[in-house]
Amino acid sequence: MMHRTSFHCFRLGVFALALLASAAHAGKIDIQIGFGDNVVAMLDSESTLFADAYRTAMTDKGLKFNRAGNSVLTRATQGSTVARVEYIYTQNGLEYSKYYYARSGPAMEVTFDRIAHRAPASDGSPGTGESTAYEITDDDIAKDIAEGKFYPRDTSRRTRAPNLKKVDNGVVANDAKHAGDAELKIFRKIESDIATKAVPRGGKLVGYVSKAVCSSCENAAKLLAEAYDIDGSLYQLLERGSEPPIDAMAIESQKSSSALKLRRQEYIKTHLTNRFVPLDRTARVVPDPIERLEAEEAREMTAVPCGE
């Protein structure tokens, strides 16, 4: 009897240890402060891709806007959050990685509609037609996916993350105002790729965001990490005023944020609003992400098995 009791206790102990081990290995994505010229250059390159998509779409559609319309367009492009994430995973004993990039907000067509249907303000002046609380609809999601033709072609190495529908027990925003956030788009795209077996679960994530990560996206990162055993870090640039510069890292991050904002403003001013320059699609070349971030030189063969 004592032997049976001891064996039973042993089994319970093993089960408890297994639970503890499982909890100890649960995925976690840390939100950290980002800064540096390389991060600024990389996020600026991502911003340029989105601005160029607007240029291509406007050229194809033959769109031209007045000053008020350009003001809305500037806010939609220059003010959007841009994010870029590398997902590193092991398959058959070999390491691969895939890059995801996204911007916050709805499809470009939604922005064009906002400009076309601007409602006058209460004082009679032209309004912006913009809503502070925007809910992504199924129609908007379809438009965003269809607009892939205005971006560089997705590959196994690199893909744009559009708005995607939420799935049951999947990654969600806990605030409707953040349903179109750049980070959420990437998390859902990774989730979709795992579901279709384009990439396996249990990888490592290294990402960069042009603005401070909101609580909604922090929660989404937690859901992604725990549901798919993903570890990693998300590096955020801190805008001036978003947090008191209490340490050197925060100060440097705010400097990087300001530098990125200035570079984005100059590109938009030159190529999109004041002097619109149509974009030749054949001239579009996506910069190699390795060239934009020297910190990742150790992975020169992106999405290619190590050793080949």
WOURQUI-V206399 format. One line per field, one symbol per residue. burial: I if it has 9 or more other C-alpha atoms within 8 Angstrom, else O. A space follows every 50 residues. Layout:
BEGIN
burial->???
END
This chain:
BEGIN
burial->OOOOOOOOOOOOOOOOOOOOOOOOOIIIIOIOIIIIOIIIIIIIIIIIII IIIIIIIIIOOOOOOOOIIIOIIIIIIIOIIIIIIIIIIIOOOOIIIIII IIIIIIIIOIIOOIIOOIOIOOOOOIOIIOOOOOOIOOOIIOIIIOIIOI IIOOOOIIIIIIIOOOOOOIIOIOOIIIIIIIIIIIIIIIIOIIOOOOII IIIIIIIIIIIIIOOIIIIIIIIIIIIIIIIIIIIIIIIOOOOOOOOOII IIIIIIIIIIIOIIIOIIIIIIIOOIOOIOOOOOOOOOOIOIIOOOOOOO OIIIIOOO
END
